[in-house]
Amino acid sequence: MKNVLIFLCLVLMGVSSFAKPNYAAVDTYAKNAPPLRTDNGLPKLVKYLTKPYQTDEEKARVLLAWLVYNINYDKERLKRIADGKEAADIEISLEVETNPRTGQLVLKRGNLKELHDENTLQKTLKTRKGICKDIAKLYQHMCQLAGLEVEIIQGYACDSQQDFETSEAHMWTAVKINGVWRFIDPTWALQGRIIYAHSLREAQQIERQLKRKQNVDTIKGVQKKVLDEWFLVDEEKIIQTHFPFERRWQLQKRRVTFDEFLRKSCHSSLKQFVDQL
């Protein structure tokens, strides 16, 4: 019977508003790269990955694809932190003031303070898993090895429009592509999955498993896929789900306030946010 293809995007699943180029060949090349046997082999691996490609976009993509196929999001660690069984890695520091005219709270400065001084890069490569700061730092380092200009952005991320709601301190990246800053969220990009079902009956069974909230990675036939939604995101789209604490990273003339972002994307307010800290 002809295969039935089910495409599943996990965790943060937007629908792209414009067509993305077909990166299938680039992703396949990254997927078939020789294994990274030691942490010290990363420069050699980056050279191998980027050698066939000339453009900034292709280099940024092949590095992201390698990360997606080789690094996992550490959900267990995040749960341990949330349950108080493991010390938090970062904390949010906010400086707010009251607008004398409106009486509303206004964010003056925001910062994510790292609480542990450790080599997260080596740990991420060794364990092949991490949370957003680990994944963003690894991607940043790989881009730097490839000669790309890249920055890590600290802020807050929210997506309450999908089946899986999230609201958390977050780190992502900006990469300069042909002289223009574009946003790449490597953590959200590695949440893509494709599931192959060989019959309609098998597809229906998978659907039932998903409805029971079964871990998709335990389902037969699951394969990783780069979630294109979070590769080369423009400033108008990224601000819908990602709020950078540094104003310059909004890259827009009309800046969105943190309170506006929280109300629109998180269905909350700055006052509620501060009260919860």
Phi and psi in degrees as a GROMACS rama.xvg file:
@    title "Ramachandran Plot"
@    xaxis  label "Phi"
@    yaxis  label "Psi"
@TYPE xy
-62.5585  137.114  LYS-2
-62.1507  141.618  ASN-3
-101.162  125.409  VAL-4
-103.148  121.663  LEU-5
-109.393  126.682  ILE-6
-106.948  121.417  PHE-7
-122.536  125.54  LEU-8
-108.676  124.848  CYS-9
-100.209  156.357  LEU-10
73.0846  -62.318  VAL-11
-132.709  94.9428  LEU-12
-113.157  90.4096  MET-13
-90.4192  166.444  GLY-14
-108.069  119.836  VAL-15
-64.4004  139.372  SER-16
-86.8902  -4.44212  SER-17
-147.696  157.853  PHE-18
-72.1967  136.341  ALA-19
-97.7757  149.379  LYS-20
-60.8515  159.286  PRO-21
-85.8989  110.647  ASN-22
-101.592  18.4769  TYR-23
-56.4012  -44.3295  ALA-24
-66.6683  -40.0813  ALA-25
-64.8001  -44.1407  VAL-26
-64.4929  -39.7483  ASP-27
-64.6811  -39.688  THR-28
-61.3488  -43.5953  TYR-29
-65.557  -40.2828  ALA-30
-63.3903  -33.4776  LYS-31
-95.3239  12.1419  ASN-32
-64.6244  149.958  ALA-33
-61.8873  150.758  PRO-34
-65.1989  146.215  PRO-35
-85.1978  106.582  LEU-36
-85.6989  -30.1316  ARG-37
-136.414  156.01  THR-38
-60.2934  -33.4964  ASP-39
-70.7041  -10.9958  ASN-40
-85.7646  2.76697  GLY-41
-61.6867  -45.4552  LEU-42
-57.5072  -40.4084  PRO-43
-65.3514  -40.2314  LYS-44
-63.5491  -45.9172  LEU-45
-60.0585  -40.3735  VAL-46
-62.3788  -43.0936  LYS-47
-62.526  -45.0831  TYR-48
-64.4254  -40.1597  LEU-49
-92.2402  -10.5631  THR-50
-55.7254  -40.6491  LYS-51
-75.8382  -7.69771  PRO-52
-115.692  144.857  TYR-53
-107.187  -31.7696  GLN-54
-89.7173  155.31  THR-55
-59.9568  -40.2345  ASP-56
-62.8906  -45.2834  GLU-57
-64.8134  -40.4326  GLU-58
-65.4462  -44.401  LYS-59
-61.8631  -35.6525  ALA-60
-72.0323  -46.4783  ARG-61
-65.3618  -34.0691  VAL-62
-68.9849  -40.6882  LEU-63
-64.7067  -41.792  LEU-64
-62.3297  -42.2949  ALA-65
-59.5568  -43.4078  TRP-66
-61.5472  -43.7645  LEU-67
-60.3102  -42.2994  VAL-68
-78.6903  -14.5074  TYR-69
-122.046  -11.7216  ASN-70
-121.91  139.687  ILE-71
-112.395  150.364  ASN-72
-77.037  130.574  TYR-73
-85.8458  80.2033  ASP-74
-65.9123  -35.8047  LYS-75
-63.9823  -42.7499  GLU-76
-64.1339  -41.5484  ARG-77
-62.0198  -39.065  LEU-78
-67.5318  -39.1168  LYS-79
-62.5706  -39.4132  ARG-80
-65.6778  -45.0059  ILE-81
-63.0299  -34.0478  ALA-82
-85.1396  -0.300991  ASP-83
78.1271  13.5133  GLY-84
-90.0703  -9.43451  LYS-85
-143.612  142.449  GLU-86
-64.5563  142.381  ALA-87
-66.0761  149.729  ALA-88
-86.6116  -35.5719  ASP-89
-137.242  157.61  ILE-90
-134.612  149.837  GLU-91
-88.0026  130.76  ILE-92
-118.487  119.511  SER-93
-121.138  141.084  LEU-94
-115.458  112.721  GLU-95
-119.773  157.896  VAL-96
-142.28  162.531  GLU-97
-95.2727  128.289  THR-98
-69.9506  117.725  ASN-99
-64.475  -23.3283  PRO-100
-83.0593  -41.5828  ARG-101
-104.276  -18.7302  THR-102
78.9257  3.17262  GLY-103
-88.5935  151.778  GLN-104
-73.4421  142.384  LEU-105
-129.148  134.955  VAL-106
-80.4905  120.642  LEU-107
-89.4163  -46.858  LYS-108
-145.961  148.37  ARG-109
-136.378  150.379  GLY-110
-155.236  145.232  ASN-111
-106.217  113.728  LEU-112
-94.69  124.544  LYS-113
-79.4414  130.205  GLU-114
-94.1552  -12.7174  LEU-115
-124.87  131.521  HIS-116
-95.7185  89.3812  ASP-117
-141.507  160.735  GLU-118
-82.5548  85.1668  ASN-119
-67.6135  -25.8233  THR-120
-61.546  -49.8607  LEU-121
-65.3146  -38.9258  GLN-122
-65.1109  -41.6699  LYS-123
-64.3753  -41.8079  THR-124
-67.5595  -34.8744  LEU-125
-72.4574  -44.5718  LYS-126
-88.6215  -16.482  THR-127
60.4006  32.225  ARG-128
-156.5  161.26  LYS-129
-177.067  176.346  GLY-130
-104.691  -172.726  ILE-131
-56.4651  -41.9207  CYS-132
-67.2974  -35.9494  LYS-133
-67.4157  -44.7864  ASP-134
-68.0175  -42.0509  ILE-135
-64.3104  -39.542  ALA-136
-67.9148  -39.1291  LYS-137
-64.8776  -43.7416  LEU-138
-64.9905  -40.91  TYR-139
-58.6446  -45.6404  GLN-140
-63.8999  -41.3355  HIS-141
-65.3529  -40.4463  MET-142
-63.9222  -40.35  CYS-143
-64.0578  -40.3477  GLN-144
-61.8596  -28.8823  LEU-145
-87.7445  0.316477  ALA-146
83.6067  15.1781  GLY-147
-90.6271  144.855  LEU-148
-84.1117  123.709  GLU-149
-145.757  145.282  VAL-150
-133.089  145.572  GLU-151
-90.9391  135.175  ILE-152
-110.429  130.345  ILE-153
-99.6523  141.721  GLN-154
179.093  -149.443  GLY-155
-132.24  139.753  TYR-156
-122.706  141.543  ALA-157
-146.732  136.762  CYS-158
-149.486  100.429  ASP-159
-109.497  14.6524  SER-160
-93.5313  -12.5807  GLN-161
-104.587  177.915  GLN-162
-63.7822  -35.0517  ASP-163
-102.677  112.327  PHE-164
-89.2646  141.345  GLU-165
-141.77  147.124  THR-166
-156.179  111.62  SER-167
-163.647  156.693  GLU-168
-60.9443  142.108  ALA-169
-150.557  155.419  HIS-170
-130.366  136.115  MET-171
-140.486  -170.543  TRP-172
-129.803  157.814  THR-173
-121.902  130.112  ALA-174
-121.978  134.778  VAL-175
-83.4104  115.401  LYS-176
-112.467  113.193  ILE-177
52.7199  42.4464  ASN-178
82.6787  2.15548  GLY-179
-121.596  132.372  VAL-180
-73.1095  128.02  TRP-181
-127.379  148.772  ARG-182
-95.0647  138.496  PHE-183
-134.129  123.08  ILE-184
-105.755  95.7308  ASP-185
-65.7225  -29.0481  PRO-186
-68.3523  -47.6266  THR-187
-71.8444  -30.8749  TRP-188
-67.1113  -25.9087  ALA-189
-87.7699  10.1108  LEU-190
-90.7402  -0.360343  GLN-191
-73.4931  144.405  GLY-192
-141.014  146.796  ARG-193
-119.104  135.196  ILE-194
-119.315  126.057  ILE-195
-97.6462  122.027  TYR-196
-112.998  133.041  ALA-197
-92.2159  -1.43823  HIS-198
-157.742  163.304  SER-199
-63.4382  -38.0106  LEU-200
-61.9091  -43.6007  ARG-201
-64.7094  -38.1166  GLU-202
-63.219  -40.8756  ALA-203
-66.2729  -36.4748  GLN-204
-65.1097  -43.0258  GLN-205
-61.6878  -41.4697  ILE-206
-59.953  -39.9777  GLU-207
-65.7204  -39.6833  ARG-208
-62.9457  -39.6568  GLN-209
-67.9395  -37.6268  LEU-210
-65.2751  -28.1369  LYS-211
-83.8403  8.11803  ARG-212
64.0157  28.1072  LYS-213
-66.8032  143.058  GLN-214
-58.0191  119.471  ASN-215
-62.0123  -28.2826  VAL-216
-73.1663  -8.33479  ASP-217
-97.029  -2.50312  THR-218
-87.0313  134.459  ILE-219
-60.1148  134.792  LYS-220
92.0563  3.07053  GLY-221
-75.5805  140.293  VAL-222
-136.353  145.764  GLN-223
-73.3288  155.162  LYS-224
-152.631  141.66  LYS-225
-66.2791  127.118  VAL-226
-82.9216  98.8952  LEU-227
-56.3271  -25.5798  ASP-228
-52.7884  -27.3251  GLU-229
-113.971  23.956  TRP-230
-113.776  122.771  PHE-231
57.7618  59.1911  LEU-232
-86.4124  138.427  VAL-233
-84.8851  169.914  ASP-234
-67.6954  -29.9279  GLU-235
-73.5393  -31.9982  GLU-236
-81.6678  -42.331  LYS-237
-63.6358  -32.8814  ILE-238
-69.7654  -13.2316  ILE-239
-72.1009  -23.2641  GLN-240
-130.16  -17.0288  THR-241
-126.075  122.085  HIS-242
-110.102  113.108  PHE-243
-80.5599  135.845  PRO-244
-71.6697  -25.7915  PHE-245
-86.6709  120.397  GLU-246
-58.8296  -33.0504  ARG-247
-60.5789  -23.9349  ARG-248
-82.8602  2.33917  TRP-249
-75.7953  -27.9221  GLN-250
54.7408  32.841  LEU-251
-132.147  150.201  GLN-252
-67.8372  -45.3899  LYS-253
-94.0219  104.981  ARG-254
-81.2151  138.941  ARG-255
-87.2225  133.71  VAL-256
-80.8622  160.172  THR-257
-62.966  -36.6189  PHE-258
-65.1656  -41.1464  ASP-259
-61.8419  -43.1696  GLU-260
-62.1298  -47.1872  PHE-261
-62.0402  -41.8195  LEU-262
-67.063  -39.1662  ARG-263
-80.2786  -44.7253  LYS-264
-97.6556  -27.3892  SER-265
-112.725  -4.42424  CYS-266
52.6646  46.3855  HIS-267
-140.205  -163.75  SER-268
-146.288  163.876  SER-269
-63.2811  -37.0159  LEU-270
-62.3878  -46.0136  LYS-271
-62.7656  -39.1613  GLN-272
-63.0127  -47.1316  PHE-273
-65.4956  -39.3782  VAL-274
-62.5367  -29.2245  ASP-275
-82.9126  -16.3088  GLN-276
